[in-house]
Amino acid sequence: MGDALRLFRNENGLCHNEREARWWIIRADPVVFPLPNFAWRRRAIDAHDVHHLLTGYPCTVEGELLIAAWEFGAGRYPHWGATLFCGPLVLAGLLYRPRSTLAAWRRGRRSRSLYRHVDLDRLGDLPLAAARALVAPGGPHPPVLYG
């Protein structure tokens, strides 16, 4: 799965050292927002990117709204800053794409977040299908976008 994550980050223009970066960029064409890379985000970003990879939600504005809803359903990152940041994304998703956002949340309820349950370093050694089975055992899996 490690190779699939590297490919995912390359194809989406994401940096490979998100945990060390002092700033991160939100791109909502044509606007670009640089934001401080808070400690809670540095701890959460690898699992968040793996969630994208395993769920199939893209790195687009819509995809971020959906992955936020999925993460709230599956188990959000346990920090108040993450809740303050992601909560409005879920609300925006409910306004912009209510059915898709609710479906992502429901799908999350049948899944398991990586924020508390899995050692990401060990997960990186697994084949993509095995990693998906850990996150959503027995559930429908998205089309393979990476790997």
N, C-alpha and C positions, 0 to 999 in steps of 0.2 A: 504494500500500500504506500510505502514511502515514495516510490517512483511516481505513483499516480498523484500524490500530493504535490511533488515538485512540478509535474506537468501542469496540474491545476493552477498552481501559483504563477507559473510562467505564462500560461495562456490568458490569465486574467490580470497580468501586469502587477502582481503583488510581489512585495519584496520577500526575500527568504529569511531575513533576520528581523522579523516583526518584534520578537521578544527583546531585542537590543535597541531598536530605533527609538529616538526621543520624540519623534513626531510621526503621525500617520495621516494619510490623505483620504478624504471622502470625495469621490468624483460623482457629481450629478450633472452631467453635461448640460450646459457649458460651464457650470460653476464648480470650483474646486475649493474645498475647505481643509486647511491644515489644522489638525488638532493635537494637543499633547497626548502622548502615548502613556496614559496613566498605568500605574503598577497593576491594577486589577485587569486592565486590557492586555497587558503583556503576558499575564498568567493565563488568560482565557483564549488568546487568539489562535493558538495551534488547534485546540479542540474545536473552536468555531469554524476554522477552515476545513477541518476534517468533517464536521457536520455538513458543510456545503457539499463536500466530495461524496459523502455516503448517502445523502438524501437526494442529490441531484438538483437542488435549488441553485440557480446560477448566481454569479457575482454581478448582479444588476440591481438597480433600485428596487424593482419588484421582488427579485430574489432575496434581498436583504429583509424586506418586509415579511416575506414568507418564512425565512429561516428564523427570524425573531419569534414569530408565532409558534413555529415548531419547537424552538428551544424553551419557550414558556410552557408548552405542553409536556415536553420530555424532561425538563428540569433545567431551569435557567442557571446561569453562573451565580454562585452565592455571594454576591456583593451588592450593596445598595447602589453603587455607581453604575453597575451593569443594568440594574433594574431601571434606574432613572434614564439611562440611555436607550435601552431596548423597549421599554414600555410604550413610549410614544410611537415607535416603529410598528408595534402591533396595532395600536389605535389607528395609525395612518393606513395600515393594510386593511383594517375593517372598513374604513371609509372608501378606499380606492378599489379594493378587490375583496369584498366581504366573503363571498363563497370560498374563494381560494385560501384566504387567510384562516377562516374557520376550519377548512379541510386540513391545512398545515398544522393547526393546533391539535386537531383530533388525531392526526397521524402521529404527532409528538406524544400524545397521551399513550399511544400503543408502543412507543419507542423508549429508548434509554439514552439520556444525554451522556456525553463523555466527560463532563465537567467534574463529576465526583466518582465515577465508577471504574474507569479504565486507565491503565498506564499507557500513555500515548507512545512512549518509546517502544514498548513491546508490540503495540498495535501496528506500528510502522513496518514490522517484519511480516505481518500477515498478508495473505492474498486479499484483494479488495472484496471479494465475495464473502470471505470469512469475517472481515471487519464489519461489513454491512449486516451480517447475521447477528453480531454482538449488539448492534445498535437497535435493530428492528427485527428481533427473532420472530420468524414465522410470518412476518408482514410482507406486503407487496414492496418490491424494491424498484427504484427508479431505473430508467434505461441507463446503461453504462455510458457515462460521458467521458470518463477518464480511466485509463488503465485497461 
